[in-house]
Amino acid sequence: MPHCLTQNLTQNLCRMGLLSLLALSPNAFSQQQPETASGDDVTTESFQDWEVRCQSNGGGPSPCAMAQLITQPDSDQPLMQVILDYPPEAEGPVMSFFVPLGVRLAPGLQMSVDGAEPIQFPYQVCQEQGCRADAPIESSMLQQLRSGTTATLSMFGPQGDRMDLDISLTGFTDASNRIAP
């Protein structure tokens, strides 16, 4: 990848990574559940490479999401964040990716597990912090993620150059079982 593209990608990913961490902050949960706005009501658990955050819901079911922040191996600079949750408006799990600006939008993102057939994630929105792509996860893909070791996310730069990022699936099964309704 050309140095200027890598540097720009890294800068955008750093901004995007920091801002996307807000997606699982207590304030994000409080927007969905206004009656539980206290940050003390959020619990965080680690499942190896995955983090689960749950919002206490006053005796009802606690909405939870799992996330992993992908960083550059040599600098720990954020590159991308992946989140899996069960939004109330969906019938099953939804996986979301937060990536930097400067990606080619038309092809979307592609994710494959251990080299299997990739699935497509269309971009939903791009703002000055970065872009979000998400899609419902079918039960067969959820099973692949639970039994796999690495998922590879492919995105395309402005010149059409493919960039692959590996997502560790270590701890995915336990984390996904923890957030399942």
C-alpha positions in Angstrom: 0.0 0.0 0.0 1.5 3.4 -0.8 2.9 5.3 2.2 0.6 8.4 1.8 -2.5 6.1 1.7 -1.3 4.2 4.7 -0.6 7.3 6.7 -3.9 8.9 5.7 -5.7 5.6 6.5 -4.0 5.3 9.9 -4.9 8.9 10.8 -8.5 8.4 9.8 -8.7 5.1 11.6 -7.2 6.6 14.8 -9.9 9.2 14.8 -12.6 6.7 13.7 -11.4 4.1 16.3 -11.6 6.6 19.2 -15.0 7.9 18.1 -16.4 4.5 17.4 -15.5 3.4 20.9 -18.4 5.6 21.9 -20.7 3.2 20.2 -20.6 1.0 23.3 -20.3 3.8 25.9 -22.9 4.3 28.6 -24.1 7.3 26.7 -24.9 5.2 23.6 -26.9 2.8 25.8 -28.7 5.7 27.5 -29.8 7.0 24.2 -31.5 3.6 23.5 -32.7 3.2 27.1 -33.4 6.8 28.4 -34.6 5.5 31.7 -31.2 4.1 32.6 -28.8 6.9 31.9 -26.4 6.3 34.8 -23.0 5.2 33.7 -22.8 3.0 36.8 -25.3 0.7 35.2 -22.8 -0.6 32.6 -20.9 -3.7 33.2 -17.9 -4.8 31.1 -16.6 -8.3 30.8 -13.6 -9.6 28.7 -13.7 -12.8 26.8 -10.2 -13.1 25.5 -10.0 -10.9 22.4 -13.7 -9.7 22.8 -15.3 -7.2 25.2 -18.9 -7.4 26.3 -20.7 -4.4 27.6 -24.1 -4.7 29.2 -26.5 -2.0 30.3 -28.6 -2.7 33.4 -32.2 -2.4 32.6 -34.0 -2.1 35.9 -34.9 -5.8 36.4 -35.6 -6.4 32.7 -33.3 -8.0 30.2 -30.0 -6.2 29.9 -29.0 -5.1 26.4 -25.5 -6.3 25.6 -23.0 -6.0 22.7 -19.6 -7.4 22.1 -16.8 -5.6 20.4 -13.2 -5.9 19.3 -10.9 -3.0 18.4 -8.4 -4.0 15.6 -5.1 -2.1 16.0 -1.9 -1.8 14.0 0.4 -4.6 15.3 3.5 -2.3 15.5 1.9 0.8 17.1 -1.5 -0.2 18.7 -3.1 2.6 16.7 -6.8 1.7 16.1 -7.6 0.5 12.6 -11.2 -0.7 12.8 -13.9 -1.8 15.3 -16.3 -4.7 14.9 -19.5 -5.0 17.0 -22.0 -7.8 17.3 -25.3 -7.2 19.0 -29.0 -8.1 19.0 -30.8 -4.8 18.2 -34.5 -4.8 19.2 -35.5 -4.0 15.6 -33.7 -7.0 14.2 -34.7 -10.6 14.3 -31.2 -11.9 15.0 -27.6 -10.7 15.5 -26.2 -7.8 13.5 -22.5 -7.3 12.9 -21.3 -3.7 12.4 -17.9 -2.5 11.2 -16.5 1.0 11.8 -13.8 1.9 9.3 -12.0 5.1 8.3 -12.9 7.5 5.5 -11.0 6.9 2.2 -12.5 3.5 1.4 -14.2 2.7 -1.8 -17.9 2.5 -1.0 -19.4 0.6 -4.0 -18.0 -2.8 -3.2 -18.8 -2.5 0.5 -16.9 -4.8 2.9 -16.4 -8.5 2.6 -15.8 -10.9 5.5 -14.7 -14.5 5.3 -14.1 -16.9 8.1 -11.0 -19.1 7.8 -10.9 -18.6 4.0 -14.5 -19.6 3.4 -16.9 -17.9 1.0 -17.1 -14.2 2.0 -20.3 -12.3 2.9 -21.0 -8.8 1.8 -21.5 -5.9 4.2 -22.9 -2.7 2.5 -21.9 0.7 3.9 -24.7 2.3 5.7 -23.4 5.8 6.4 -20.1 7.8 6.3 -19.6 10.8 8.5 -16.5 12.9 9.1 -15.3 10.2 11.7 -15.5 7.3 9.2 -17.9 4.8 7.7 -20.2 2.1 9.1 -21.1 -1.1 7.4 -23.4 -3.6 8.9 -25.6 -6.6 8.0 -27.7 -9.3 9.8 -25.7 -12.4 10.6 -27.4 -15.7 9.5 -27.2 -18.6 11.9 -24.8 -20.5 9.5 -22.4 -17.5 9.6 -22.7 -17.2 13.3 -21.8 -20.9 13.6 -18.8 -20.3 11.3 -17.7 -17.4 13.5 -18.1 -19.5 16.7 -16.1 -22.4 15.3 -13.5 -20.4 13.4 -10.1 -18.9 14.4 -9.8 -15.8 12.2 -12.2 -13.7 10.2 -10.7 -11.6 7.4 -12.3 -8.3 6.6 -11.6 -6.9 3.1 -12.1 -3.3 2.1 -11.0 -1.4 -0.9 -9.0 1.9 -1.0 -9.7 4.8 -3.3 -7.6 3.3 -6.1 -9.3 -0.1 -5.8 -6.4 -1.6 -3.8 -7.6 -4.4 -1.5 -6.8 -4.2 2.2 -7.3 -7.2 4.5 -7.6 -7.0 8.2 -7.7 -10.0 10.5 -10.3 -10.3 13.3 -9.4 -12.7 16.1 -12.2 -15.1 16.9 -10.6 -16.1 20.2 -13.3 -15.7 22.8 -16.0 -15.1 20.2 -18.1 -18.1 21.2 -18.2 -17.2 24.9 -18.9 -13.6 24.2 -21.6 -14.3 21.7 -23.2 -16.8 24.1 -23.1 -14.1 26.8 -25.0 -11.5 24.7 -27.5 -13.9 23.1 -31.1 -13.1 24.1 
